[in-house]
Amino acid sequence: MSETTAARGDSRRAIALAFDMGASSGRAYVGELAAEADGTRKLKVAEMHRFENEAVRVGKHLHWDILRLLQEIKRGIRKTFQAGYAPRTLGIDTWGVDFGLIDKGGELLGNPYHYRDPQTEGLIEELSERFGADELFASSGLQFMPFNTLYQLYAMSRAGSAKLAAAKTLLLTPDLLTYLLTGVPACEFTMATTTQLFDPRTRSWNTSLMSALGIPETLFLEPVAPGTRIGTLSDEVLEELRIPAIEAVAVGSHDTASAIAAVPAGDEPFAYLVCGTWSLLGTELAEPVLKPETLALSFSNEGGVGGKYQLLKNIMGLWILQECKREWDESGSPIGYPELVELAEAAEPLRSLIDPDDARFYGPSDMTSKIRAFCRETGQPEPRNPGEFARCIIESLALRYRQALEQAEALTGRQFGGLYMVGGGIQNKLLCRLSAGAIGRPVHAGPAEASAIGNLLLQFVAQGEISDLAEARRLVSASFPADRYEPAEGEAWEAAYSRFRALKPEAEM
């Protein structure tokens, strides 16, 4: 082993391993706190492994291939050690809401359902009528989304699911993967708040709602705070991978919470946009905002790092563009994202707009046809080529960000001087630039791998290397300089915003 490799493998160094799992791919990143010549510390991050995460359709249902994800995590661990790193800890963050069920013998009861599985159709309306939308919202603080854990479990209960009947413990996706590595079951706080079964008023499980819906309350573990040490990898995993012991940490296990932890903001109130397949725009608060206006504007209160709550809006995001690209690729005319952005740059600005959150755009397939239909129905010219489709989607997202930003200000009474954009979507520089134009304020873009960086930061808190969230954000600011985009073409955006608002339901204005 070389001196460089030996130094990287020194167990005394502050090294951590983050697994950041998105809806379409997973990534493993090693992070190291390194001292600079001037005595300051910076976070150095390197990608160790990347893999696809594809849904699997079986009969009428859509599932996650959870065992393949486990195998890819093991590959990522092995590659990290092969590269000469010896991480003290590892952490896993994923999307929210989805879960696996464990039986009394500790075995996984089948592959978890995918959040786009159709089993929850119509259940928002049914439960809102049964319990009252206002009370259902107040008891969770969450935007009503068809994939929320509440609706998935009620669908299983109503169908007489044998898996639900045999289950002893429910583990949300990052907790499930950690359990499969360590054998230690746990429930992390930020993930618990995505279920619509966690009451932010009492900061405890809503057992009365569970009982009314036939959901066994015994399935749910007491949540633990981000930064909690869970346990070391099991002897079987250590033997299989031939590595020394690593301790698993419950990070901000919901990827949104980890991403927000990595927003390089100061002490002043700030607005953020976590930008990827989904866009999540919001602000960080000490307490949830549970007033009726929050429900009317479809905002959520999700748990954050450091006991905070995130008042945020789920926006459809780059999913729409991803689906268009998949359609073109499968038709035999593949196109890369850089080329798509170039074509969008050259396309006529503000020609056609869509409502990204229109229900028709939620499901996969035929996305270009859905966009054309929306434009026809609203009296707008239809996009004719990939550049026009991409421009339409990106401009519509930018205008939706403005609307959500103004709504967040109305709900909180705060005024934000700009917007911090983080996540993989910021690699689309056109989106960042047009977002600055649409909101009429500066956009600070970076870091791109915010979820993985936030994941690493929480591990370093657990290791005792970082004291708190404020120090973590200062470290991000020093380690990953953000790009700044200034607003332009104000009059054109004002006119477009008026057109865009006319596309939205009255409650969203």
Residue pairs with C-beta under 8 A, 6 or more apart in sequence:
1 9
1 84
4 84
5 83
5 84
6 84
7 13
8 15
8 32
8 83
8 84
8 85
8 86
9 81
9 84
9 85
9 86
10 86
11 86
11 88
11 244
13 32
13 33
13 86
14 32
14 33
14 88
14 460
14 463
14 465
15 30
15 31
15 32
15 85
15 86
15 87
15 88
16 30
16 31
16 32
16 87
16 88
16 89
16 90
16 91
16 456
16 459
16 460
16 463
17 28
17 29
17 30
17 31
17 48
17 76
17 77
17 80
17 85
17 87
17 89
17 90
17 91
17 246
18 28
18 29
18 30
18 31
18 90
18 91
18 92
18 93
18 251
18 452
18 453
18 455
18 456
18 459
19 26
19 27
19 28
19 73
19 76
19 90
19 91
19 92
19 93
19 177
19 455
20 26
20 27
20 28
20 29
20 93
20 255
20 258
20 449
20 451
20 452
20 455
21 27
21 53
21 69
21 92
21 93
21 94
21 95
21 173
21 174
21 177
21 255
22 53
22 94
22 95
22 255
22 276
22 277
22 424
22 451
23 53
23 95
23 277
24 52
24 53
24 54
24 277
24 322
25 50
25 51
25 52
25 53
26 50
26 51
26 52
26 53
26 69
26 72
26 73
27 47
27 49
27 50
27 51
27 449
27 452
28 47
28 48
28 49
28 50
28 73
28 76
28 77
28 79
28 80
29 45
29 46
29 47
29 48
29 449
29 452
29 453
29 455
29 456
30 45
30 46
30 48
30 80
30 83
30 85
30 87
31 43
31 44
31 45
31 452
31 453
31 456
31 459
31 460
32 43
32 44
32 85
33 41
33 42
33 43
33 44
33 460
33 465
34 41
34 42
34 43
34 44
35 41
36 42
40 478
41 475
41 478
42 475
42 478
42 479
43 453
43 456
43 457
43 475
43 476
43 479
43 480
44 479
45 449
45 452
45 453
45 456
46 83
48 76
48 79
48 80
48 83
48 85
49 72
49 75
49 76
49 79
49 80
51 72
51 75
51 76
53 64
53 65
53 69
54 65
55 62
55 63
55 64
55 65
55 114
55 116
56 62
56 63
56 64
56 65
56 111
57 63
58 111
60 118
61 113
61 117
61 119
62 113
62 114
62 116
62 117
62 118
63 110
63 111
63 112
63 113
63 114
63 117
64 98
64 111
64 112
64 113
64 114
64 173
65 111
66 100
66 108
66 111
66 112
66 173
66 176
66 177
66 180
67 111
69 177
70 177
70 180
70 181
73 92
73 177
73 181
74 237
74 240
74 241
77 90
77 241
77 243
77 246
78 241
78 243
80 87
81 241
81 243
86 244
87 246
88 246
88 247
88 463
89 229
89 246
89 247
89 248
89 249
89 459
89 462
89 463
90 233
90 246
90 247
90 248
90 249
90 459
91 248
91 249
91 250
91 251
91 253
91 455
91 456
91 458
91 459
92 174
92 177
92 178
92 248
92 251
92 253
92 455
93 174
93 251
93 252
93 253
93 254
93 255
93 257
93 258
93 451
93 452
93 454
93 455
94 173
94 174
94 177
94 253
94 254
94 255
95 115
95 173
95 254
95 255
96 172
96 191
96 194
96 254
96 255
96 256
96 302
97 115
97 145
97 147
97 148
97 149
97 152
97 172
97 194
97 195
98 112
98 113
98 114
98 115
98 147
98 149
98 152
98 172
98 173
99 112
99 149
99 152
99 170
99 171
99 172
99 173
99 176
100 108
100 109
100 112
100 170
100 171
100 173
100 176
101 108
101 109
101 110
101 163
101 164
101 166
101 167
101 169
101 170
101 171
101 219
102 108
102 109
102 167
102 168
102 169
102 170
102 171
102 176
102 179
102 185
103 109
103 166
103 167
103 168
104 166
104 168
106 183
108 176
108 180
109 163
109 166
109 167
110 163
112 173
112 176
113 119
113 152
115 147
115 152
116 147
116 362
116 363
116 364
117 152
119 152
119 155
119 156
119 159
120 146
120 147
120 151
120 152
120 154
120 155
121 146
123 146
123 151
123 154
123 155
124 144
124 145
124 146
124 151
127 136
127 150
127 151
127 154
127 213
128 136
128 144
131 209
131 212
133 144
133 295
134 292
134 295
136 144
137 144
137 290
137 294
137 295
138 201
138 290
139 199
139 201
139 206
139 209
140 150
140 195
140 196
140 197
140 198
140 199
140 200
140 206
141 193
141 200
141 288
141 289
141 290
141 294
141 300
141 301
141 302
141 309
142 148
142 193
142 194
142 196
142 300
142 301
142 302
143 298
143 299
143 300
143 313
143 314
144 196
144 298
145 314
146 362
148 194
148 195
148 196
149 172
149 194
149 195
149 196
149 197
150 195
150 196
150 197
150 209
150 213
151 196
153 164
153 170
153 197
153 213
153 215
154 213
154 214
154 215
156 163
156 164
157 164
157 213
157 214
157 215
158 214
164 215
164 216
167 216
167 219
168 218
168 219
169 185
169 219
169 221
170 219
170 220
171 179
171 185
171 186
171 187
172 187
172 188
172 191
172 192
172 194
172 195
172 253
173 191
174 188
174 191
174 250
174 253
174 254
175 185
175 186
175 187
175 188
175 191
175 250
175 253
178 184
178 186
178 230
178 248
178 250
179 185
179 186
181 233
181 234
181 237
181 248
182 230
182 231
182 232
182 233
182 234
182 237
182 248
183 231
183 234
184 230
184 231
184 248
185 221
186 221
186 224
186 228
186 230
186 250
187 220
187 221
187 222
187 223
187 224
188 223
188 224
188 226
188 228
188 250
188 251
188 252
188 253
188 254
189 223
189 224
189 225
189 226
189 303
190 226
190 252
190 253
190 254
190 256
190 257
190 302
190 303
190 304
190 305
191 253
191 254
192 198
192 205
192 223
192 303
193 200
193 254
193 301
193 302
193 303
194 254
194 302
197 205
197 206
197 209
197 210
197 215
197 220
198 204
198 205
198 206
198 223
198 303
199 205
199 206
200 288
200 290
200 301
200 303
200 309
201 290
205 217
205 220
207 217
209 215
210 216
210 217
210 220
211 217
224 230
224 250
225 250
225 307
226 250
226 251
226 252
226 253
226 257
226 261
226 305
226 306
226 458
227 249
227 250
227 251
227 305
227 458
227 461
227 462
228 249
228 250
228 462
229 247
229 248
229 249
229 250
229 462
230 247
230 248
230 249
230 250
231 247
231 248
232 238
232 245
232 246
232 247
232 248
233 243
233 245
233 246
233 247
233 248
238 244
238 245
249 458
249 459
249 462
251 258
251 454
251 455
251 458
251 459
252 258
252 260
252 261
252 304
252 305
252 454
252 455
252 458
254 302
254 303
255 451
256 274
256 280
256 302
256 310
256 312
256 451
257 302
257 303
257 304
257 305
257 310
257 454
258 305
258 450
258 451
258 452
258 453
258 454
258 455
258 458
259 274
259 422
259 423
259 450
259 451
259 454
260 272
260 274
260 284
260 304
260 305
260 310
260 422
260 450
260 454
261 304
261 305
261 454
261 457
261 458
261 469
261 472
261 473
262 422
262 447
262 450
262 451
262 453
262 454
262 457
262 472
262 473
262 476
263 270
263 272
263 420
263 422
263 450
263 473
263 476
264 420
264 444
264 446
264 447
264 473
264 476
264 477
264 480
264 482
265 272
265 420
265 473
266 473
267 470
269 283
269 284
269 412
269 414
269 416
270 283
270 284
270 416
270 420
271 281
271 282
271 283
271 405
271 408
271 416
271 418
271 419
271 420
272 281
272 282
272 283
272 284
272 419
272 420
272 421
272 422
273 279
273 280
273 281
273 401
273 419
273 420
273 421
273 422
273 423
273 435
274 280
274 281
274 422
274 423
274 450
274 451
275 317
275 318
275 421
275 422
275 423
275 424
275 425
275 426
275 431
276 317
276 318
276 423
276 424
276 425
277 317
277 318
277 319
277 322
278 314
278 315
278 316
278 317
278 319
279 314
279 315
279 316
279 317
279 318
279 397
279 400
279 401
279 425
280 312
280 313
280 314
280 315
281 312
281 313
281 315
281 401
281 404
281 405
281 408
281 419
282 299
282 310
282 311
282 312
282 313
282 408
283 310
283 311
283 312
283 408
283 412
283 414
283 416
284 304
284 308
284 309
284 310
284 311
285 308
285 309
285 310
285 311
285 412
286 308
286 309
287 309
288 301
288 309
288 311
289 299
289 301
289 311
289 411
289 412
290 301
291 411
293 410
293 411
294 301
294 311
294 411
296 507
297 313
297 407
297 410
297 411
297 507
297 508
298 313
298 314
298 508
299 311
299 312
299 313
299 407
299 408
299 411
300 310
300 311
300 312
300 313
300 314
301 309
301 310
301 311
302 309
302 310
302 312
303 309
303 310
304 310
305 454
305 458
305 469
306 468
306 469
308 469
311 408
311 411
311 412
312 408
313 404
313 407
313 408
315 356
315 357
315 397
315 400
315 401
315 404
316 356
316 357
316 361
316 362
316 397
317 356
317 397
317 425
318 393
318 397
318 425
318 428
318 431
319 361
320 354
320 356
320 361
320 367
320 371
320 393
321 340
321 389
321 390
321 393
321 394
323 364
323 365
323 367
324 367
324 368
324 371
324 386
324 389
324 390
324 393
325 335
325 337
325 340
326 364
327 365
327 366
327 367
327 368
328 334
328 335
328 386
329 335
335 386
337 428
340 386
340 387
340 390
341 390
341 428
341 429
341 430
343 385
343 386
343 387
343 390
344 387
344 390
344 391
344 394
344 430
345 430
346 387
347 387
347 388
347 390
347 391
348 388
348 391
349 391
349 395
349 492
350 395
350 492
350 493
350 495
350 496
351 380
351 381
351 383
351 388
351 391
351 392
352 375
352 380
352 381
352 382
352 383
352 388
352 392
353 380
353 392
353 395
353 396
353 399
353 496
353 499
353 500
353 503
354 361
354 371
354 374
354 375
354 392
354 393
354 396
354 503
355 374
355 396
355 400
355 500
355 503
355 504
356 393
356 396
356 397
356 400
357 400
358 374
360 370
360 373
360 374
361 367
361 370
361 371
368 383
368 389
371 382
371 383
371 389
371 392
371 393
372 382
372 383
375 381
375 382
375 383
375 392
376 382
378 503
383 389
383 391
383 392
394 428
394 430
394 431
394 434
395 434
395 438
395 496
396 500
397 431
397 435
398 431
398 434
398 435
398 437
398 438
398 439
399 438
399 493
399 496
399 497
399 500
400 500
401 419
401 435
401 438
401 439
402 438
402 439
402 440
402 497
403 497
403 500
403 501
403 504
403 508
405 416
405 419
405 439
408 414
408 416
409 415
409 416
416 441
417 441
417 442
418 439
418 441
418 442
418 443
418 444
419 435
419 436
419 439
419 441
419 442
419 443
419 444
420 443
420 444
420 482
421 432
421 435
421 443
421 444
421 445
421 446
422 445
422 446
422 447
422 448
422 450
423 448
423 450
423 451
424 448
424 449
425 431
426 432
426 445
426 446
426 448
426 483
427 448
429 483
432 443
432 445
432 483
432 485
433 443
433 485
433 488
435 443
435 485
436 442
436 443
436 485
436 486
436 487
436 488
437 487
437 488
437 489
437 490
437 493
438 493
438 496
438 497
439 487
440 487
440 490
440 493
441 487
442 484
442 485
442 486
442 487
443 484
443 485
444 482
444 483
444 484
445 482
445 483
445 484
445 485
446 480
446 481
446 482
446 483
447 453
447 476
447 480
447 482
453 476
453 480
454 472
457 466
457 472
457 475
457 476
458 472
460 466
460 472
461 467
461 468
461 472
466 472
466 475
487 493
501 509
